[in-house]
Structure formats: structure tokens, C-alpha cells
Amino acid sequence: MLTNPDCIKPFNHDNSALIAQADGLLDRAFGIGRRTKTSYRLREGERPVKGLSFGLYLDDEKTGSTLRAVISFWHLCIGEQGHRAVMLGPIAVEPHLQGTGLG
């Protein structure tokens, strides 16, 4: 169980290095076909909700503090009327850490 809240940090979607790390994590957690899922198509052209994306960083002996989990909320439009909504996800945890209470 996670006992150190300092390892949860806001995730900056404008930082290309962080995006690359998160993309790798999402590929490992969901597979490389993840972008074909409906949830990804719903988010196309949308931006994450500012202040509602977080990364979980855990210390690693080889690499230091490493991104191990992510969670984001995204803006989206629903239906022909274009109703605005917020969608949770993706939530991803490194596969070897899944089931440990981090997600």
C-alpha cells in the first residue's frame, strides 16, 4: 500500500518527455493496440482537464524516481448537441505493480 503521498505529483501534459514516459507506460499496461479503443477516439482532439492529471513516481535503484502509474481526466463532447463532459481515464499502472493497491 502506498504510504508516501509525496510520490504523487501533478502530470504536465505539455512536457514532451513526460508524455513519452506515459505513452510507454500506457503501451505496457494496455498493449500497443490501445489507441483503437473507443475511449481513445472519444478523446481525439480534446485536452486533459488542467490540474486533474497525476503521476505516481517510485524510486528505482537504477533510474531514480520513475513514473509507475498515471491517471487523467479529459474534456469531451457528447452527442450531436455537443454536450460538454469530463471523462476519467486512462488509469494505468506498470504491469508488474498491478494488484498492489497503486491504482
C-alpha positions as CSV (number, residue, x, y, z in Angstrom):
1,M,0.0,0.0,0.0
2,L,1.2,3.5,-0.8
3,T,2.2,5.4,2.3
4,N,4.1,8.4,0.8
5,P,1.8,11.0,-0.8
6,D,4.8,13.0,-1.9
7,C,5.3,10.5,-4.7
8,I,2.1,11.5,-6.4
9,K,2.7,14.6,-8.5
10,P,0.7,16.7,-11.0
11,F,1.2,15.5,-14.5
12,N,2.1,18.1,-17.1
13,H,0.7,17.1,-20.5
14,D,2.7,19.9,-22.1
15,N,6.0,18.2,-21.2
16,S,7.0,16.0,-24.2
17,A,9.4,13.9,-22.1
18,L,6.7,13.1,-19.6
19,I,4.3,12.3,-22.4
20,A,6.8,9.9,-23.9
21,Q,7.2,8.2,-20.5
22,A,3.4,8.0,-20.0
23,D,2.9,6.6,-23.6
24,G,5.4,3.8,-22.8
25,L,3.6,3.1,-19.5
26,L,0.2,3.0,-21.3
27,D,1.5,0.7,-24.0
28,R,2.9,-1.7,-21.4
29,A,-0.4,-1.6,-19.3
30,F,-2.9,-1.8,-22.2
31,G,-0.9,-3.1,-25.2
32,I,0.1,-1.3,-28.4
33,G,-3.5,-1.5,-29.8
34,R,-4.8,0.7,-27.0
35,R,-5.4,3.6,-29.4
36,T,-8.0,1.7,-31.3
37,K,-10.3,1.6,-28.3
38,T,-13.4,3.8,-28.2
39,S,-12.2,5.7,-25.2
40,Y,-9.2,7.0,-27.2
41,R,-11.4,8.0,-30.1
42,L,-13.6,10.0,-27.7
43,R,-10.6,11.9,-26.5
44,E,-9.3,12.8,-30.0
45,G,-8.9,16.5,-30.4
46,E,-9.6,17.1,-26.7
47,R,-7.2,18.2,-23.9
48,P,-6.9,16.8,-20.4
49,V,-8.5,18.8,-17.7
50,K,-5.8,21.1,-16.2
51,G,-5.0,20.1,-12.6
52,L,-6.6,16.7,-12.8
53,S,-3.8,14.5,-14.1
54,F,-1.3,12.9,-11.8
55,G,1.7,10.6,-12.0
56,L,2.9,8.2,-9.3
57,Y,6.7,8.2,-9.1
58,L,8.5,5.4,-7.2
59,D,12.2,5.3,-6.5
60,D,14.2,2.8,-8.6
61,E,17.8,1.9,-7.8
62,K,18.8,2.1,-11.5
63,T,16.9,5.1,-12.7
64,G,15.9,7.1,-9.7
65,S,12.3,8.4,-9.4
66,T,10.4,6.7,-12.2
67,L,6.8,7.1,-13.4
68,R,4.9,4.0,-12.4
69,A,1.2,5.0,-12.7
70,V,-0.9,7.7,-14.3
71,I,-4.4,9.0,-14.1
72,S,-6.1,11.7,-16.1
73,F,-9.4,13.4,-16.6
74,W,-10.3,14.6,-20.2
75,H,-12.7,17.1,-21.6
76,L,-15.0,15.7,-24.3
77,C,-18.2,16.4,-26.2
78,I,-21.2,14.0,-26.2
79,G,-23.8,13.6,-28.9
80,E,-24.9,15.8,-31.7
81,Q,-25.7,18.6,-29.3
82,G,-22.0,18.7,-28.2
83,H,-22.7,18.4,-24.5
84,R,-19.5,19.0,-22.6
85,A,-18.4,16.3,-20.2
86,V,-15.4,15.1,-18.3
87,M,-14.1,11.5,-18.7
88,L,-11.9,9.7,-16.3
89,G,-9.0,7.8,-17.8
90,P,-6.8,6.4,-18.7
91,I,-5.7,4.9,-15.4
92,A,-2.6,2.9,-15.8
93,V,-0.2,1.1,-13.5
94,E,3.0,-0.7,-14.6
95,P,2.0,-4.4,-15.2
96,H,4.4,-5.8,-12.6
97,L,2.8,-3.4,-10.0
98,Q,-0.8,-4.1,-10.8
99,G,-2.8,-5.6,-7.9
100,T,-0.6,-3.9,-5.3
101,G,-3.0,-1.2,-4.4
102,L,-1.4,1.6,-6.6
103,G,-4.3,2.0,-9.0
